[in-house]
Amino acid sequence: MARYPTFEEYQKSGNYDDGLKRANELLKKAPKDPELMILKAQLAVAKDDDPLPTIDEILSLQPPLQDLSQLVAIEQVFIDVQRNEFPAHRSTGPKMAKLWENALKSPGTTTNYKLDLLSLRFSQGIANNRLEDAQQALIQLKAMQPRNRVLYMAHAAVTQLLSTSKDDLQARLALMLAKKAVKERFDDDKDLDCRVAGQILAVSGTKQDLEGIKERPRLGESKQVYDAVRRAKEVERNGDVKDGVAKSASLGGAADAYEVEVAREKERFAALITSDAKTDEVIAFVSDAVRLYHQGWNSTVGDRRRLKVDACFLAISGLVRAYELTVDSAYLMNAAHIAETLLKQNEHIHEARLILVYLYMRLGLGSLALKMFESLSVKEIQHDTVGHALFTRLSLIHPFPTEPTKKELIAPLKKTGHALQVYVRCEDKLAETEAGALAHCQTGMIFDLHELRDSLRTSLTRRITFLEQRRIDRLLFNETGRSVVELGPQVVANWIQATDNRDFAATFNFGYKVEKVLHSYNGSIPGTEWMLYALVADAAWCLALGKPPPVTDLHVLLEKTEQALPDTENLQISVNRGLGSSMYSTEYRAGHLACRVLKLLLHLHDSDADLTNDIAAISAAVEALDPNGDLFDIAFTTTEGLLDCYAYIDVLRIADKAISFARSKSTTQDEALVKLQKVVRNEFSSYGSLAKKRLARLKNPSIKEAMVIDSKIAEAEALFGSQNLDLFCKAVADSAKEGWEGVGKVRLA
């Protein structure tokens, strides 16, 4: 007998129509064959057809389906059917539940089979984040093994996870189970992981119950209990905690002169921030901090490396504050030079490398930022907490590979791909461990594992990195990028309801959050608004190529994006005011054009649509990109205007591709579209010409001259030698050249 075709074969080729035809032919010969029915259901859902009629036929099979691998395959069909529904379902639904029940109650099944089936249903429920299914499996397992306290703990944990508020039915049931475990002294069982009981008491916020387990450590050995106790103590102290900077000044006789001086400078800087001091006062502080830093590395002040480093970081903090007050990037250039000097003296200062990533990204020096990020050797999940420092807007300053050394290239696309794979790998590992809770009996891990999985699945940094990767793909290779399946439902709500795991306290903080200042604009950091604009541009590019966009509800995307867009009739005025937005004015203008392009593409689905208004709106948005030619007249040292160029050529390429697509679909308005396309292409060419001019003007001496913003700071930095500064300026010039050369490498698709 010839073997049956498999779903994987048709999935590889994408030829689902032929697969359905073949499955139907085979079913005529074997109408009750479950393998063929499952294949037909899998092909139907892959083709966006309704698989439920086939599922109903499987439900009617006698005897009921008993093969566990077949049950898993059918469950995946239900999951695929629900893949774009948000919020995600907590159960695969009654039909799948019926299939599990039928298999469980099949005549002749053994106790071991039932235990295997229910254990499988539990692990599948946990792995697929269908907690109601996992809970039901645990209820049935408890009925079969009522003395099994591992099942009891797992049931209590999953019940608590299903709770959405402290007073709902699931929360009350979980609390009841926890109190029973405490009352019956489950913690006396030395082989039992009984942390779940304490975790539920901590989550429920019952102070009295927490007091009751105070002397029973096995119930309190968890992050949840520790955090609850710590919060309670903080409330009791109510402000008794003193500021860390103030404490450092009270060093008494044990401190040497240098230690006292560093402590005094910390206090001084904190006072400058608190009093909102003016720029000249901040500059005077920076000059003194640089001198103090130099003194620390060039005198015998003892082996107190941290103090010397702190002096350097105080100087950097002051320079960033001066930049915040003046928006003069020369201050950031000096900050980067000082940080590089620190690394030459001690290459193991991790915080210096990370702050340099922030500084170089803000300065538009992408190759230097990439090189510094590479040297950090960021581990696994750190990509989620600090990766945003590099990956946000990387595509708008340096989308192509760079060669920091002669050994190997650093490719942004490879870096984003590696970072995104970390999420997949970690999610899979965590899911496997959580789903195996019944086997390894560590039920106290369920809460932490589930929280970690949820934060990775909904991570904001993950979404930012993903969108950046797709923009690099379209700039370099005219591609739409990798699949969005791993991010969950392809709806706008799934994108904007994200978990912000970004760490803005990974470097140093002397009462002033340097990282947030460097990463923000108008006091706000990139978030939901940034994502919406990036999604619009991505969606427009996909539609213009005839490929599936990253979201399915495009009208919702447009609506939400335009709610965040400045007044379109007064775009120039609105953008200049800033609106407290986290986006640069450049990104607003590019986003405005992307919205108009997406509207045109959506109108093309209507064969009778009049594109006159869309064409006029796109033309006006193109003119609004740089209405007064400011970008061409901007004062120039290194990368001023670089991000603008990349943002504009990206959206102009999208517009050009969309117009070509519109011309292939609409014959009645070809003349107007041809005229519009000419305007778009001329605008695109102008930024390539600008990049060539900027390249010709890049010189090391001009960078060095621009860094002399204050004689006091210049004199202090000169203490480290002119050679250091010359090498730094050369590295900056080389990086800026790479950035501008990249603009010229991008071609119309």
Stockholm file with secondary structure:
# STOCKHOLM 1.0

chainA/1-749         MARYPTFEEYQKSGNYDDGLKRANELLKKAPKDPELMILKAQLAVAKDDDPLPTIDEILSLQPPLQDLSQLVAIEQVFIDVQRNEFPAHRSTGPKMAKLWENALKSPGTTTNYKLDLLSLRFSQGIANNRLEDAQQALIQLKAMQPRNRVLYMAHAAVTQLLSTSKDDLQARLALMLAKKAVKERFDDDKDLDCRVAGQILAVSGTKQDLEGIKERPRLGESKQVYDAVRRAKEVERNGDVKDGVAKSASLGGAADAYEVEVAREKERFAALITSDAKTDEVIAFVSDAVRLYHQGWNSTVGDRRRLKVDACFLAISGLVRAYELTVDSAYLMNAAHIAETLLKQNEHIHEARLILVYLYMRLGLGSLALKMFESLSVKEIQHDTVGHALFTRLSLIHPFPTEPTKKELIAPLKKTGHALQVYVRCEDKLAETEAGALAHCQTGMIFDLHELRDSLRTSLTRRITFLEQRRIDRLLFNETGRSVVELGPQVVANWIQATDNRDFAATFNFGYKVEKVLHSYNGSIPGTEWMLYALVADAAWCLALGKPPPVTDLHVLLEKTEQALPDTENLQISVNRGLGSSMYSTEYRAGHLACRVLKLLLHLHDSDADLTNDIAAISAAVEALDPNGDLFDIAFTTTEGLLDCYAYIDVLRIADKAISFARSKSTTQDEALVKLQKVVRNEFSSYGSLAKKRLARLKNPSIKEAMVIDSKIAEAEALFGSQNLDLFCKAVADSAKEGWEGVGKVRLA
#=GR chainA/1-749 SS CCCCCCHHHHHHHTCHHHHHHHHHHHHHHCTTCHHHHHHHHHHHHHTTCCCHHHHHHHHTCSSCCCCHHHHHHHHHHHHHHTTTCSSCCSSCCHHHHHHHHHHHTCTTCCHHHHHHHHHHHHHHHHHTTCHHHHHHHHHHHHHHCTTCHHHHHHHHHHHHHHCSSTTSHHHHHHHHHHHHHHHTTGGGCTTSCCHHHHHHHHHHTCHHHHHHTTTCHHHHCSHHHHHHHHHHHHHHHSSCCCCHHHHHHCCGGGSCHHHHHHHHHHHHHHHHHHTTCCHHHHHHHHHHHHHHHHHHHTSCCCSCHHHHHHHHHHHHHHHHHHHHHHCCTHHHHHHHHHHHHHHHHCTTCHHHHHHHHHHHHHHTCHHHHHHHHHHHTCCTTHHHHTTHHHHTTGGGTCCSCBCSSSSCCBCHHHHHHHHHHHHHHHHHHHHHHHHTHHHHCCGGGHHHHHHHHHHHHTBHHHHHHHHHHHHHHHHHHCCCCSCSGGGCSCSHHHHHSCBCCCCSCSSCCSSSCHHHHHHCBTTBCSCHHHHHHHHHHHHHHHHHHTCCCSCSCHHHHHHHHHHHSCCGGGHHHHHHHCTTCSSCHHHHHHHHHHHHHHHHHHHTTSTTCCCHHHHHHHHHHHHTTSTTCHHHHSCCSSSTTHHHHHHHHHHHHHHHHHHHHHHHHCSTTHHHHHHHHHHHHHHHHHHHHHHHHHHHHCCHHHHHHHTCCCHHHHHHHHTTCHHHHHHHHHHHHHHHHHHHHHHHHCCCC
#=GC SS_cons         CCCCCCHHHHHHHTCHHHHHHHHHHHHHHCTTCHHHHHHHHHHHHHTTCCCHHHHHHHHTCSSCCCCHHHHHHHHHHHHHHTTTCSSCCSSCCHHHHHHHHHHHTCTTCCHHHHHHHHHHHHHHHHHTTCHHHHHHHHHHHHHHCTTCHHHHHHHHHHHHHHCSSTTSHHHHHHHHHHHHHHHTTGGGCTTSCCHHHHHHHHHHTCHHHHHHTTTCHHHHCSHHHHHHHHHHHHHHHSSCCCCHHHHHHCCGGGSCHHHHHHHHHHHHHHHHHHTTCCHHHHHHHHHHHHHHHHHHHTSCCCSCHHHHHHHHHHHHHHHHHHHHHHCCTHHHHHHHHHHHHHHHHCTTCHHHHHHHHHHHHHHTCHHHHHHHHHHHTCCTTHHHHTTHHHHTTGGGTCCSCBCSSSSCCBCHHHHHHHHHHHHHHHHHHHHHHHHTHHHHCCGGGHHHHHHHHHHHHTBHHHHHHHHHHHHHHHHHHCCCCSCSGGGCSCSHHHHHSCBCCCCSCSSCCSSSCHHHHHHCBTTBCSCHHHHHHHHHHHHHHHHHHTCCCSCSCHHHHHHHHHHHSCCGGGHHHHHHHCTTCSSCHHHHHHHHHHHHHHHHHHHTTSTTCCCHHHHHHHHHHHHTTSTTCHHHHSCCSSSTTHHHHHHHHHHHHHHHHHHHHHHHHCSTTHHHHHHHHHHHHHHHHHHHHHHHHHHHHCCHHHHHHHTCCCHHHHHHHHTTCHHHHHHHHHHHHHHHHHHHHHHHHCCCC
//
